[in-house]
Each structure stands twice: as C-alpha cells, then as structure tokens.
C-alpha cells in the first residue's frame, strides 16, 4: 500500500448531543449531513456517544444490542444513501455482563457493519464515573476502508501513546480519535491530538462534541484534522455544529516516511536505570 497513490476526502461532524434522546440526535445528525456533507466524501466520522451525550448515568438506559441496533440501522441507511464509509463515533452497547461497552461501529458504503471498536481506556477520574457503567474493550482495531488503513480510538485513549504507536507499527495511514471532551481540559486536547499525528507520521482526525452537556458543563469543540507533520488542514473552531472536510493525499506521507525513518530508531528495550 505504501507505494500506491491514494487520495481520499475525509469529513467529520461536530455537534452538541441532546442528553438521552436518541431520536433527536438522529434527526440532528441527518440534518447536518444533508446540509453540509460534500457529495464526493469517502469517509465520515461522528463523535463519541453522540446518541446519548456525555451523561454516564444515562448510558445503560440508552444501551443497544449490536445485533439489532437502531443506531447501526440509522448509519447504514445514511451510508448507502450518501455512498460514504462511516466511522460511527460511538454508542452504548449492551454486552450482558452487568456493564456496557462504549463502541464505535464502522459502516461501509454498502451499509454493512464491517468492524466495531470498543473504547480501551475509560475516563473515571475527577468526578467522572465512566468505569462504573462501561467496561474496557479488549483490543485496538484497525479497519481498511477503500485501501486506507485507519486506527480507531475514543476520547481518553488519546492519553495513551502506546495504542497509537501500535497502529503505526501495524501500518496505519490515518488515526482517528472520536471524543466528547470537556472544555475544562483544553491543553491536553490541543497538544495530545497533534502529537499523535507527529510522532506516528500519520494523518489524524481529532473530533469532539461541542456545546453544553448539562448543568453548565460544556464540551470543548474545536475539532481538527492534522497532516502527518502535525499541520492543521481542516478545523471547526469553538462550538459550531457542522462538518469539516479535506482531501487526504497519502503519497507525500509515504515519501516523508522514507526520509524520516523514525520507526527504525525505536529501541527494543527501554529499561530505566535508577541511580
């Protein structure tokens, strides 16, 4: 793949979810897509828990069986109608173990569910209790869509460079982080998202929800797409709802990797000597 020319158009949808109202969120997503999605888009990304909003206490009540998920059916219909691959942000998946999963469904242009990724790292600090309701996914998942290898992550995963490096070593072209990131943590969002692109020489989509969550708490907004050197090539500033899109040309990335061969310099052992 790294010798082939490949250009795709990627798009990401920033929105404010309505807490625990799946149908209202379906309507909002469809409205934004019909208004803003460009006709030649290859890949569309949605944010974390857009179906329910960031309200951990409402997760289980809004959980769905993957085999009969209304969210998957909704995204499948849109994928076929608009001829686009969809990385479906995440919804809450029932799993029969007392806790649920925070799961991203991947839908191809034919409307087929081709992969799922469940959030590997759960944010359960500073008063947040995701881990009380959600269990971690078992492994990273890289999906090949139209010949582009995409490494999937959700929100808090961004703080763990190990998962992103694993994707790069496995051949990833594009890294994606789908989030519902709180406005009180601006520095990690701004710096870590770009860093994951730079250190792995990958394109990177960093998408989060915007707007008020509830009780005066807000998402940060400001979603961006980075190139393999960390330059911003598309963005939605602040809290605006809508779609950002850009063309991603993989050929310059492959050439850059041949010149800057950082993976060859990774050491097998980083044992620390304490003195």
N, C-alpha and C positions, 0 to 999 in steps of 0.2 A: 504493500500500500504506500510506503514512504517514497516510492519512485513515481507514483502516479500523480497526475494533475487532478485536483479536486476543488471545486468552488461550490459552496452551498450558501443559501440565505437562511440565517437563524433569526428567530424572533422570540421575545419574552414579554409576558403580560404581567404588569404590575397593577395591583388592585387592593382595595380595602374590603375584607370579608365581613359579612354580616354574621354575628355570633349565632351558631347553632341553627342556621336557616339555610339548609342545603339548596332548596329550590330557588330561593332568592339569589344565592351565589351562582347557581347555574345560569339564571337569567342574566346576571351581570356579566359573567364571562362571555356568554354568547353575544350580548350586545356589543361588548368591546371588540370581540373578534370580527363581527360583521362590519363594524365601523372602521377598524384600524388595520386588520391583517392584510398584508400585500399578497397579491394573487400568486406570486412565484415563490412563496415561502416554503422551505423544505422542512424545517424543524421549528416547532413552537413549544416554549417552556412555560409552565404555570408555577406559582409559588407554593410553598409548604402550607398544608392544612387550609387551603383556600375554601374548601367545602364547609368548614365549621368555624374557622377563625382560631386565633390562639387563645383558647379557653380550655385548659386541661380538664376542668371539672365537667365539661360537656362532651369530652371525647367519646367516652363509652356509649353514651346515649345516641351518638351520631355514627357509631361504627357500622360497617357494612361487611357482608360476606363477599370475598373476592369472586366467587363463582356466580354471584347474582347481584353484582354491584351496580347501583344506579349511576354512580359516578363513571365507572368504566363504560357503561352503555352510552351515557351522555357524550363522553370524549370520543368514543368510537364513531358516533354519528357525525360529529364535527370533523373528525379526521378524514372520513370518507367524502363528506361534502366539500371540504376545502382542499382535499388532496395534500394533506400535510401530516408528517410524523409529529406526535405529541408526547412530550415528557410531562406527565400529568401532575406536576407538583407533588402533593401528597394528600391522601385521605386516611381516615382511621379504619383499619382493617380488623375485623374480628378474627381471633385465632384460637378460641376455645381453651385458653389456659388461665383465665382469670384476668389477664391483661391483654391489651390490643397491640397492634403494630402501627407505626407511622410510615405509610407505604406509598411509594411512587409507582404508578402504573405507566408503562410505556406502550403506546399505541402506534402501529404503523399506518401508512397511507390507506391501507385496505380496511382499517378499522379493527385490526386484530391486536389482541393483547399479546405482546411478544416478550415482555420481561416485567419483573417487579423488583424494586429495591426498597428494603425497609431500613430506616434510619439506624445507623450503628451506634451512635453516641447520643445519649439522652441528657437534655438540659434539666438538671434537678438541683439548682443552686439559687441563692439569693431570693428565696421565697417561691421559686418555680418548682412544680411537682410533677413534671412530665413522667418521671420514672415510677410514680405511684400508679399510673394508668397504662403506661406503654412499656413494652419490653424491647430490648435492642434486637435489631436484625442480626442475622448470622454471619453475613459476609458482604464485601463490596461486590458491585455488579457493574460490568462494562457491557454496553449494548452497541451493536453495529447497525447504524441506520444509513442507508444509501452510501455505504462504503466508508462512513465516518465512525470511528471508534470513540464512544462517549462514556466517560466515567461519572457515575451518579453519586451525589452526596446531598444531604439535607441539613441545613442550618448549622447546628452545633458541631457537626462533622468538620466544619471549616477550621476549627481549632486544633485539628489533629493532622499534621502534615504527612504522617505515615500513610494514611489511606490514599492521599493524592499521589504520593511517590509510587505507591503500589500500582496505581492506574498507569502512570507514566511508564513504569518498567514493563507493564503488560501491553504497551503500545498505544495508549490513548492519544487522540488528536485534540479532543475537546473535553474540558472538565466543566461540570455543572454543579452549582450549589443553589438549591431551592429553599428559601427561608421565610420565616416570619420573625424578623429581627427587631428587637426592641430599640426604641430611639435613645435610651439611656446608655447604650453601648456603641457610640459612633466610631471610636478609634479602632476597635477590633474589626468592625465591618469594613471600614475604609482600607485598612492596611492588610489584613489577612487575605481578603479576596484577591487583591492584586498580587500579593506574594505567591499565592498558589500558582498563578499563571507564570510568573517569572522563574521560580525555582524549578518548575517542571517543563518549561518551554512549550506550553500548551495554550491554545485559546481557552478562555474561561468565561462562562456566563454566571454572574452573581445576581440572583433575582430574589427580591424580598417583597413582602406585603407592604402596603402603605396605610396611612390613616389611623384613626382611633381604633383601639382594640375594645376597651370598655373601662369605665371608671377613671377616665383621664389618662390611661396608658395608651401609648402610640407605637406603631411600627415606624421604622426609620425611613422607609422608601429609599430613594437614590440607588436604583438597580443599574448595573453596568455590564457591558461586555468588553473584555480585555483581549488584546492580541497576545502572542507568545512572548513579547518583551514587556508586557505589563501596561502598554498604552491603552487608554480608553478609546474604543472605536464606536460605541453606542452607549447611550445612557438615558434614564428618565430621572430628572432631578427632583429632589424633595418628595412631595406626597402625591404627585399627579397620577391618575389612573390612565392606563393606556398601554400601547405596545411599542417597544423599541426593536429595531431590526437592523441588520447589516449583512453584507456578504463576507464570508469567511473563505479566504484563499489559502489552502494548506501548503501549496508549493513553496512559498517563501519560508514557512516554518520548517519544512524538511531541509531546505538549504541551510538555514541558520543552525539547525541541529548538527549538520555535518561540520560546520566551522567551530561551533562552541560545544564540544563533546563532554558535557559535564557528567553524564552517567558513567563514563569511563573512569572518572576520578573518585567515585564512591568507594570507600574502603569496606572490606568485609567485616571488620571488627572495629568498633568504637569504644572499646573498654576504657573506662576512666581510671587513671592512676591518681589516687588521693595522696597528697604529700603534706 
